[in-house]
Amino acid sequence: MNAITITPQGHLVLQKDMLDHLGVSGGNTIIIEKLPDGRIELRAAPGAADISQAFGLLKHHGAQPLSIEQIDAAARNGWTGAR
């Protein structure tokens, strides 16, 4: 069993192994749910994962990467739909 420290300001301090277990780090959000008989449940908030999980999110598998010229042309044309 692990203990949680409560600071004089009322903040909770979780040990690193608890943060690792939740998959969160400093600045992330956790959800605290009140359960019956005074218990609580802690879990990582959706989207609280490491930023590295976003890498490749927009990648189209099997598609060729755009060249700088193609990216520039797309930026110039914006939402006009011109090609």
Distance bins in CASP14 RR format, pairs under 12 A and 6 or more apart:
PFRMAT RR
TARGET T0000
AUTHOR 0000-0000-0000
RMODE 2
METHOD distances of the structure
MODEL  1
1 15 0 0 0 0 0 1 0 0 0 0 0
1 18 0 0 0 0 0 1 0 0 0 0 0
2 12 0 0 0 0 0 1 0 0 0 0 0
2 13 0 0 0 0 0 1 0 0 0 0 0
2 14 0 0 0 0 1 0 0 0 0 0 0
2 15 1 0 0 1 0 0 0 0 0 0 0
2 16 0 0 0 0 0 1 0 0 0 0 0
2 17 1 0 0 1 0 0 0 0 0 0 0
2 18 1 0 1 0 0 0 0 0 0 0 0
2 19 0 0 0 0 0 1 0 0 0 0 0
2 20 0 0 0 0 0 1 0 0 0 0 0
2 21 0 0 0 0 1 0 0 0 0 0 0
2 22 0 0 0 0 0 1 0 0 0 0 0
2 42 0 0 0 0 0 1 0 0 0 0 0
3 12 0 0 0 0 0 1 0 0 0 0 0
3 13 0 0 0 0 1 0 0 0 0 0 0
3 14 0 0 0 0 0 1 0 0 0 0 0
3 15 0 0 0 0 1 0 0 0 0 0 0
3 18 0 0 0 0 0 1 0 0 0 0 0
4 10 0 0 0 0 0 1 0 0 0 0 0
4 11 0 0 0 0 0 1 0 0 0 0 0
4 12 1 0 1 0 0 0 0 0 0 0 0
4 13 1 0 0 1 0 0 0 0 0 0 0
4 14 1 0 0 1 0 0 0 0 0 0 0
4 15 0 0 0 0 1 0 0 0 0 0 0
4 18 1 0 0 1 0 0 0 0 0 0 0
4 19 0 0 0 0 0 1 0 0 0 0 0
4 30 0 0 0 0 0 1 0 0 0 0 0
4 32 0 0 0 0 0 1 0 0 0 0 0
4 40 0 0 0 0 0 1 0 0 0 0 0
4 42 0 0 0 0 1 0 0 0 0 0 0
5 11 0 0 0 0 1 0 0 0 0 0 0
5 12 1 0 0 1 0 0 0 0 0 0 0
5 13 1 0 1 0 0 0 0 0 0 0 0
5 14 0 0 0 0 1 0 0 0 0 0 0
5 15 0 0 0 0 1 0 0 0 0 0 0
5 18 0 0 0 0 0 1 0 0 0 0 0
6 12 1 0 0 1 0 0 0 0 0 0 0
6 13 1 0 0 1 0 0 0 0 0 0 0
6 14 0 0 0 0 0 1 0 0 0 0 0
7 13 1 0 0 1 0 0 0 0 0 0 0
7 14 0 0 0 0 0 1 0 0 0 0 0
12 18 0 0 0 0 0 1 0 0 0 0 0
12 19 0 0 0 0 0 1 0 0 0 0 0
12 30 0 0 0 0 1 0 0 0 0 0 0
12 32 0 0 0 0 1 0 0 0 0 0 0
12 40 0 0 0 0 0 1 0 0 0 0 0
12 42 0 0 0 0 1 0 0 0 0 0 0
13 19 0 0 0 0 0 1 0 0 0 0 0
13 26 0 0 0 0 0 1 0 0 0 0 0
14 20 0 0 0 0 1 0 0 0 0 0 0
14 21 0 0 0 0 1 0 0 0 0 0 0
14 22 1 0 0 1 0 0 0 0 0 0 0
14 23 0 0 0 0 0 1 0 0 0 0 0
14 24 0 0 0 0 1 0 0 0 0 0 0
14 25 0 0 0 0 0 1 0 0 0 0 0
14 26 0 0 0 0 1 0 0 0 0 0 0
14 28 0 0 0 0 0 1 0 0 0 0 0
14 30 0 0 0 0 1 0 0 0 0 0 0
14 32 0 0 0 0 0 1 0 0 0 0 0
14 42 0 0 0 0 1 0 0 0 0 0 0
14 44 0 0 0 0 0 1 0 0 0 0 0
15 21 0 0 0 0 1 0 0 0 0 0 0
15 22 0 0 0 0 0 1 0 0 0 0 0
16 22 0 0 0 0 0 1 0 0 0 0 0
16 23 0 0 0 0 0 1 0 0 0 0 0
16 24 0 0 0 0 0 1 0 0 0 0 0
16 25 0 0 0 0 1 0 0 0 0 0 0
16 26 0 0 0 0 0 1 0 0 0 0 0
17 23 0 0 0 0 0 1 0 0 0 0 0
18 24 0 0 0 0 1 0 0 0 0 0 0
18 25 0 0 0 0 0 1 0 0 0 0 0
18 30 0 0 0 0 1 0 0 0 0 0 0
18 42 0 0 0 0 1 0 0 0 0 0 0
18 43 0 0 0 0 0 1 0 0 0 0 0
18 44 0 0 0 0 0 1 0 0 0 0 0
19 25 1 0 0 1 0 0 0 0 0 0 0
19 26 1 0 0 1 0 0 0 0 0 0 0
19 27 0 0 0 0 0 1 0 0 0 0 0
19 28 0 0 0 0 1 0 0 0 0 0 0
19 30 0 0 0 0 1 0 0 0 0 0 0
19 42 0 0 0 0 0 1 0 0 0 0 0
19 44 0 0 0 0 1 0 0 0 0 0 0
19 48 0 0 0 0 0 1 0 0 0 0 0
19 50 0 0 0 0 0 1 0 0 0 0 0
20 26 0 0 0 0 0 1 0 0 0 0 0
20 28 0 0 0 0 0 1 0 0 0 0 0
20 44 0 0 0 0 0 1 0 0 0 0 0
20 50 0 0 0 0 0 1 0 0 0 0 0
21 30 0 0 0 0 0 1 0 0 0 0 0
21 42 0 0 0 0 1 0 0 0 0 0 0
21 43 0 0 0 0 0 1 0 0 0 0 0
21 44 0 0 0 0 1 0 0 0 0 0 0
22 28 0 0 0 0 1 0 0 0 0 0 0
22 29 0 0 0 0 0 1 0 0 0 0 0
22 30 1 0 0 1 0 0 0 0 0 0 0
22 31 0 0 0 0 1 0 0 0 0 0 0
22 32 0 0 0 0 0 1 0 0 0 0 0
22 41 0 0 0 0 0 1 0 0 0 0 0
22 42 1 0 0 1 0 0 0 0 0 0 0
22 43 1 0 0 1 0 0 0 0 0 0 0
22 44 1 0 1 0 0 0 0 0 0 0 0
22 45 0 0 0 0 1 0 0 0 0 0 0
22 48 0 0 0 0 1 0 0 0 0 0 0
22 49 0 0 0 0 0 1 0 0 0 0 0
23 29 0 0 0 0 0 1 0 0 0 0 0
23 30 0 0 0 0 1 0 0 0 0 0 0
23 42 0 0 0 0 0 1 0 0 0 0 0
23 43 0 0 0 0 1 0 0 0 0 0 0
23 44 1 0 1 0 0 0 0 0 0 0 0
23 45 0 0 0 0 0 1 0 0 0 0 0
23 47 0 0 0 0 0 1 0 0 0 0 0
23 48 1 0 0 1 0 0 0 0 0 0 0
23 49 1 0 0 1 0 0 0 0 0 0 0
23 50 1 0 0 1 0 0 0 0 0 0 0
23 53 0 0 0 0 0 1 0 0 0 0 0
24 30 1 0 1 0 0 0 0 0 0 0 0
24 31 0 0 0 0 0 1 0 0 0 0 0
24 42 0 0 0 0 1 0 0 0 0 0 0
24 43 0 0 0 0 1 0 0 0 0 0 0
24 44 1 0 1 0 0 0 0 0 0 0 0
24 45 0 0 0 0 1 0 0 0 0 0 0
24 46 0 0 0 0 0 1 0 0 0 0 0
24 47 0 0 0 0 1 0 0 0 0 0 0
24 48 1 0 1 0 0 0 0 0 0 0 0
24 49 0 0 0 0 1 0 0 0 0 0 0
24 50 0 0 0 0 1 0 0 0 0 0 0
25 44 0 0 0 0 0 1 0 0 0 0 0
25 48 0 0 0 0 1 0 0 0 0 0 0
25 49 0 0 0 0 1 0 0 0 0 0 0
25 50 1 0 0 1 0 0 0 0 0 0 0
25 51 0 0 0 0 0 1 0 0 0 0 0
25 52 0 0 0 0 0 1 0 0 0 0 0
26 44 0 0 0 0 0 1 0 0 0 0 0
26 48 0 0 0 0 1 0 0 0 0 0 0
26 50 0 0 0 0 0 1 0 0 0 0 0
27 44 0 0 0 0 0 1 0 0 0 0 0
27 45 0 0 0 0 0 1 0 0 0 0 0
27 48 0 0 0 0 1 0 0 0 0 0 0
27 50 0 0 0 0 0 1 0 0 0 0 0
27 51 0 0 0 0 0 1 0 0 0 0 0
28 42 0 0 0 0 0 1 0 0 0 0 0
28 43 0 0 0 0 0 1 0 0 0 0 0
28 44 1 0 0 1 0 0 0 0 0 0 0
28 45 1 0 0 1 0 0 0 0 0 0 0
28 46 0 0 0 0 0 1 0 0 0 0 0
28 47 0 0 0 0 1 0 0 0 0 0 0
28 48 1 0 1 0 0 0 0 0 0 0 0
28 49 0 0 0 0 1 0 0 0 0 0 0
28 50 0 0 0 0 1 0 0 0 0 0 0
28 51 0 0 0 0 0 1 0 0 0 0 0
29 42 0 0 0 0 0 1 0 0 0 0 0
29 43 0 0 0 0 0 1 0 0 0 0 0
29 44 1 0 0 1 0 0 0 0 0 0 0
29 45 1 1 0 0 0 0 0 0 0 0 0
29 46 0 0 0 0 1 0 0 0 0 0 0
29 47 0 0 0 0 1 0 0 0 0 0 0
29 48 1 0 1 0 0 0 0 0 0 0 0
29 49 0 0 0 0 0 1 0 0 0 0 0
30 40 0 0 0 0 0 1 0 0 0 0 0
30 41 0 0 0 0 0 1 0 0 0 0 0
30 42 1 0 1 0 0 0 0 0 0 0 0
30 43 1 0 0 1 0 0 0 0 0 0 0
30 44 1 0 1 0 0 0 0 0 0 0 0
30 45 1 0 0 1 0 0 0 0 0 0 0
30 46 0 0 0 0 0 1 0 0 0 0 0
30 47 0 0 0 0 0 1 0 0 0 0 0
30 48 1 0 0 1 0 0 0 0 0 0 0
31 40 0 0 0 0 0 1 0 0 0 0 0
31 41 0 0 0 0 1 0 0 0 0 0 0
31 42 1 0 0 1 0 0 0 0 0 0 0
31 43 1 0 1 0 0 0 0 0 0 0 0
31 44 1 0 0 1 0 0 0 0 0 0 0
31 45 1 0 1 0 0 0 0 0 0 0 0
31 46 0 0 0 0 1 0 0 0 0 0 0
31 47 0 0 0 0 0 1 0 0 0 0 0
31 48 0 0 0 0 1 0 0 0 0 0 0
32 38 0 0 0 0 0 1 0 0 0 0 0
32 39 0 0 0 0 0 1 0 0 0 0 0
32 40 1 0 1 0 0 0 0 0 0 0 0
32 41 1 0 0 1 0 0 0 0 0 0 0
32 42 1 0 1 0 0 0 0 0 0 0 0
32 43 0 0 0 0 1 0 0 0 0 0 0
32 44 0 0 0 0 0 1 0 0 0 0 0
32 45 0 0 0 0 1 0 0 0 0 0 0
33 39 0 0 0 0 1 0 0 0 0 0 0
33 40 1 0 0 1 0 0 0 0 0 0 0
33 41 1 0 1 0 0 0 0 0 0 0 0
33 42 0 0 0 0 1 0 0 0 0 0 0
33 43 1 0 0 1 0 0 0 0 0 0 0
33 45 0 0 0 0 0 1 0 0 0 0 0
34 40 1 0 1 0 0 0 0 0 0 0 0
34 41 0 0 0 0 1 0 0 0 0 0 0
34 42 0 0 0 0 0 1 0 0 0 0 0
35 41 1 0 1 0 0 0 0 0 0 0 0
35 42 0 0 0 0 0 1 0 0 0 0 0
35 43 0 0 0 0 0 1 0 0 0 0 0
42 48 0 0 0 0 0 1 0 0 0 0 0
44 50 0 0 0 0 0 1 0 0 0 0 0
44 53 0 0 0 0 0 1 0 0 0 0 0
46 53 0 0 0 0 0 1 0 0 0 0 0
47 53 0 0 0 0 1 0 0 0 0 0 0
47 54 0 0 0 0 1 0 0 0 0 0 0
49 55 0 0 0 0 0 1 0 0 0 0 0
49 57 0 0 0 0 0 1 0 0 0 0 0
51 57 0 0 0 0 0 1 0 0 0 0 0
56 65 0 0 0 0 0 1 0 0 0 0 0
58 65 0 0 0 0 0 1 0 0 0 0 0
58 66 0 0 0 0 0 1 0 0 0 0 0
59 65 0 0 0 0 1 0 0 0 0 0 0
59 66 0 0 0 0 0 1 0 0 0 0 0
60 66 0 0 0 0 0 1 0 0 0 0 0
63 70 0 0 0 0 0 1 0 0 0 0 0
64 70 0 0 0 0 1 0 0 0 0 0 0
65 71 0 0 0 0 1 0 0 0 0 0 0
66 72 0 0 0 0 1 0 0 0 0 0 0
66 73 0 0 0 0 1 0 0 0 0 0 0
66 74 1 0 0 1 0 0 0 0 0 0 0
66 75 0 0 0 0 0 1 0 0 0 0 0
67 73 0 0 0 0 1 0 0 0 0 0 0
67 74 0 0 0 0 0 1 0 0 0 0 0
68 74 0 0 0 0 0 1 0 0 0 0 0
68 75 0 0 0 0 0 1 0 0 0 0 0
69 75 0 0 0 0 0 1 0 0 0 0 0
69 76 0 0 0 0 0 1 0 0 0 0 0
70 76 0 0 0 0 0 1 0 0 0 0 0
70 77 0 0 0 0 0 1 0 0 0 0 0
70 83 0 0 0 0 0 1 0 0 0 0 0
71 77 0 0 0 0 0 1 0 0 0 0 0
71 78 0 0 0 0 0 1 0 0 0 0 0
72 78 0 0 0 0 0 1 0 0 0 0 0
73 80 0 0 0 0 0 1 0 0 0 0 0
73 81 0 0 0 0 0 1 0 0 0 0 0
73 82 0 0 0 0 1 0 0 0 0 0 0
73 83 1 0 0 1 0 0 0 0 0 0 0
74 80 0 0 0 0 0 1 0 0 0 0 0
74 81 0 0 0 0 1 0 0 0 0 0 0
74 82 0 0 0 0 1 0 0 0 0 0 0
74 83 0 0 0 0 1 0 0 0 0 0 0
75 82 0 0 0 0 0 1 0 0 0 0 0
76 82 0 0 0 0 1 0 0 0 0 0 0
76 83 0 0 0 0 0 1 0 0 0 0 0
77 83 1 0 0 1 0 0 0 0 0 0 0
END
